Amino acid sequence: MERLNSWIARLVFVFLYLPIAALIVYSFNSSEVSYRFDGFTFRWYAELFRDQMLLESLRTSALVGVIAAVLATVIGFLSAFALVRFRVKGRAFFVGAILIPLIVPEIVLGVSLLTVFSSAGLPTGIVTLVLGHVVITLPLATLVLMGAMSSLDPSLSEAATDLGASPWVTFRRVLFPLLRPSILAAFLLSFTTSFSNIVISTFTAGVGTTTLPLRIYSTLRTGLTPELNALGTLLVVATLGVILLVGVAQMRRILAGPRP
Amino acid sequence: MNETTEPPAVKLTGLTKSFGANRVVQPLDLEIRQGEFFSILGPSGCGKTTLMRMITGFETPTGGSVELDGKNVDAVSTKSRDLNMLFQSYALFPHLSVYENVAFELRVRRTAKREIDTRVREALELVRLGAFAERKPAELSGGQRQRVALARAVVGRPAVVLLDEPLGALDQKLRKEMQFELKRMQREVGITFIYVTHDQEEALTMSDRIAVMSEGRVLQVASPTEIYDEPASRFVATFIGSCNILDGVVDAQGTGVVVPGVGAVPALVPAGAVPGSGVALAIRPERMSMRAVGASATVDGVRATLVERAFLGDEWTFHVRLETGAVMTVSVPSGETAAELGSIADGAAVVLSWSAAAARVLPAEASATAPASAPATSALKGAAA
């Protein structure tokens, strides 16, 4: 029974990581067709960096992702703070209202966003992309930060006030340092959600502001090129880099403050 | 200390607080003197924490005013009030070292670097944690954390420090040690301490004066000995220490008290008592004496039956039942007398006696206000009805 379990566990891992491994392997495949491995090459990486359309969409996605994540984190922080700290009237209503975009199908959100933007005369582009992505990332950021804040002793900020700190100093010296890991988590979660989004982007992207997922999706019609494998590999490496950095920082913090 | 020229450290006038329709602090007046160790003592839910939070400014009073050092601070925010608070959870900043926790206020108030260092070191010496400056709060024991919180509260030399049940989280032995430590530190720094607690022993041990609170009212403000020996009400008598209560009536001459079913009992009736008016007699268990007696002998005292006994180490406690059915507690310090009394069999007849001075005459109140915590009291309520 135990042997069976361990084999199932192995299979699950293979299932989870095989696509990523294949992606990396084929990004170095010299063959034009992706199912045959002919030999090792850096050619696709070189082509990737010459593909202006693809790079442009990467830039768009990164820009939209960063702006949307910053907005979601800041607004999420403020809403979480208000909802956790103050006896807001209709608190349950606001919590529900903020979380609704998580339940509403994205396609519905996309259509309604487009309706609103076009009736407001707002041309689709970076601005509409960012607004659309904030709608879906804000609930995530708010949830993460609400959890972190409600686990914080409320007398900490009272103590800071009592010791003469203004609300800003209390935030800078006490709340921010204590919530930093969660703020970072909210930011990263928002960024990746925005970066990989297709549905909302389909409705809110304009001419010249095609995001990376949209660009990749459209190449499906002409067939995937090995160049995309190279791009995917770079993204996986970048993601691992971020995880490693954050993870190391977290581990340090955990190791630095052992419980007695 | 010259009380006639110095304004009180804290003066509350008609201070009251309601949450919705629920009035948790009834309008009250209170003066706390400079340099005093003042305790606010009461059961949980009596409004003492709300009262304290109104002094700090965390809660806005529904009515009345707060004066600190003679100046009205109703419009002054918490951060600008010259007082600090020691929180029940200590509220140490977990990301800062002990040193930085203590230095927090001085840094916020932009004190010169060199002075910060001197004063933080001083404060840490005061609480005997000089060697722990670089530790994080998580690396300290509960008692040490409490000391850091105290150092942080006094480092800015506020006029007043408020302490919210700071010993609640410590174990019994440490709590006793800290009571004397707190008192020593308070004397050393000379800052007015307002100590909020539900623990009567803590309040009695440390305080110069105690305010006893119940249901949003201050019932009595007095020194620990006065509170204990001369409680002003039935609640104070039974909440502080244990106390036997006998309901009686002032006799026709207005000089003695008659307890229904028992007869005339010793009591010092204050002048001006109205004959026939109902009173409550409060008698401390250790101020009663008890002796064995033959069932038929005529005796001077109150007849009772020994119900049970308990040996507590430093004293014996006896529960006796009066002929009315009321159960009273008698305590006797360990020693020869106690040993003799300890040999009396359960169910034997005994006689209780006390001096007139030991029986304090209190106004009779609705028995609903008396706490049902002491077994003697609850039994008496039934007997009195």
Interface residues (C-beta under 8 A of the other chain):
Chain A: D153 S155 L156 E158 A159 A160 T161 D162 L163 G164 A165 S166 V169 R173 V174 P177 L178 A256 G257 P258 R259 P260
Chain B: T56 F58 T78 K79 S80 L83 N84 M85 F87 Q88 S89 A91 F93 P94 H95 F104 E105 V108 R109 K136 A138 E139 L140 S141 R152 G156
